[in-house]
């Protein structure tokens, strides 16, 4: 597991270096529609990869007892709906990643 943690840390920097310029290019709005769609694809997939890397690091923290739970009251039905049925849900993003 230490190997995956080390690899995860090594991946975060290059992913961040991809995300920054991609966001900047999208915000500038230059280029034709094809170029804009490619920039959005780069941004979307780098964000997914960063999300997965962060999840791996969180899993490692949980295994080592370093991850602290935050207990709070919540509307469980709303949370389930947001997790399963909204376009921006993490579960939907992961399922799209698996399908691609």
Buried (B, 14 or more C-beta within 10 A) or exposed (E): EEEEBEEBEEBBEEBEEBBEEBBEBBEEEEEEEEEBEBBEEBBBBBBBBBBBBEEBBEBBEEEEEEEEEEEEEEEEEEEEEBEEEEEEBEEBBBEEBEEE
